[in-house]
């Protein structure tokens, strides 16, 4: 068995063991269908900054997610566990590796951001460090930038911060008396507002748009909508990135559960870097 085949077999087993993919991922069917319905209704949160080119009704969304993620295609199946096909996850990781390799070959600039800072910052950060070691420039343009974000409880002040090379959103609610950066809670968000602010900060600093955006949620969709090559991860209830990929706005989306323990994503980043022939796996 070749090294690549052995690596894929080991990663497939890891995906199934940790339920990052497989026949019963943590996100249940009823949650998926609710998000599919919201996307079909063009709910702003479900769109994640994407502006779809075509109308997507619930049947079309389910068909797309069955094709690209591996969820059950039967609309009559409405409750219980749902599926992410591990073969589609592996194929997505291969495409992401090829995207990283092209960026590394061109010594491109990279912007990295996440709406899942407590779960996925390690995955994205590992890819960013490898690209930087290969000669790419990783941009961190907007640390400390404050903005107002609508919430069900009214507008709240947020701040952009860095988790290593990865840009994320922090709350200033409950921060220390000075509201210092790093003192608030890291937040889960689907919003594209952070990537728009980061890209504006890049432009105001005199930089061209990045050659690659690595991320998830609104980072993928917001960057892709602006024509920036974007790649990253999305769960089986995150329709917008997969629609973006289908319509050509987002370069690569890897279907995988996005709410698991941070350490469970380390084998995925290891695999991507090995496939991309980037340090620490460069031959």
Secondary structure, DSSP 8 states (H G I E B T S, - for coil): --HHHHHHHHHHHHHHHHTSSEEEESS-HHHHHHHHHHHHTT-HHHHTT---SS---HHHHHHHHHHHT-----TT--SS-EEE-HHHHHHHHHHHHHHHHHHHHTT-EEEEB-SBHHHHHHHHHHHHHHHHHTT-EEE---TT-EEEE--TTS-EEEEEEEETTEEEEEE-TT--TT--TTSS-B-B---SHHHHHHHHHHHHTT----SEEEEEHHHHHHHHHTT--EEEEE-TT-HHHHHHHHTTSSSEEEE--SSS-GGGGHHHHHHHHHHHT-TTS--
